[in-house]
Amino acid sequence: MIKFLKELYGVGILFFYYMKYIILFGWPLLRYGLDYKDNSIMNILWAICLLLFIKDMVYKFVLKKSYCKDSSCGVKR
């Protein structure tokens, strides 16, 4: 059961890392621009992506934090 939960957590991280901006900007375009039907699951995913986007903006611009802990993160080797 623990292995399954770890895999589910990893899949969630990868899904939202790559799909965050596509869902955030694409879903309103599809709903209002192309008249797609309302979908509650997509609405929930869109809300999660919006929260993740806000969190990223707060980390980057307000707190000025990086996800990298070392000072040499930006240095290419």
C-alpha positions in Angstrom: 0.0 0.0 0.0 2.9 2.4 0.8 4.5 1.7 -2.6 1.2 2.5 -4.3 0.8 5.8 -2.5 4.4 6.8 -3.4 3.7 6.0 -7.0 0.4 8.0 -6.9 2.2 10.9 -5.3 4.9 10.8 -8.0 2.4 10.6 -10.8 0.6 13.6 -9.3 3.7 15.7 -9.2 4.7 14.9 -12.8 1.2 15.5 -14.0 0.8 18.9 -12.5 4.4 19.9 -13.3 3.9 19.4 -17.0 0.1 20.1 -17.3 -0.3 23.1 -15.0 -0.1 25.9 -17.5 -1.9 23.9 -20.3 -4.9 23.4 -18.0 -4.7 26.8 -16.4 -4.9 28.7 -19.7 -6.4 26.1 -22.0 -9.5 25.2 -20.0 -11.1 28.7 -19.9 -10.2 29.0 -23.6 -12.1 25.8 -24.4 -15.0 26.7 -22.2 -15.6 30.3 -23.2 -13.9 30.5 -26.6 -15.0 27.2 -28.1 -18.2 26.6 -26.0 -17.2 23.3 -24.4 -19.6 21.8 -21.9 -19.1 22.4 -18.2 -17.1 19.6 -16.6 -16.7 19.4 -12.8 -13.6 17.3 -12.8 -11.8 19.8 -15.1 -13.0 22.6 -12.9 -11.4 21.0 -9.9 -8.2 20.3 -11.8 -8.2 24.0 -13.0 -8.6 25.2 -9.4 -5.7 23.0 -8.3 -3.6 24.4 -11.1 -4.6 28.0 -10.2 -3.5 27.4 -6.6 -0.2 25.9 -7.8 0.4 28.9 -10.1 -0.3 31.3 -7.3 2.1 29.4 -5.0 4.8 29.5 -7.7 4.4 33.3 -8.1 4.5 33.9 -4.4 7.7 31.8 -4.0 9.3 33.5 -7.0 8.4 37.1 -6.5 7.3 37.7 -2.9 9.5 35.3 -0.9 12.2 35.2 -3.6 12.9 31.6 -2.8 14.3 28.9 -5.0 13.5 25.3 -5.0 17.2 24.6 -5.1 19.0 24.6 -1.8 22.6 25.1 -3.1 24.0 28.4 -4.1 25.4 26.9 -7.2 22.1 25.8 -8.8 22.3 28.1 -11.7 25.9 27.2 -12.5 26.4 24.8 -15.4 29.1 22.2 -14.9 
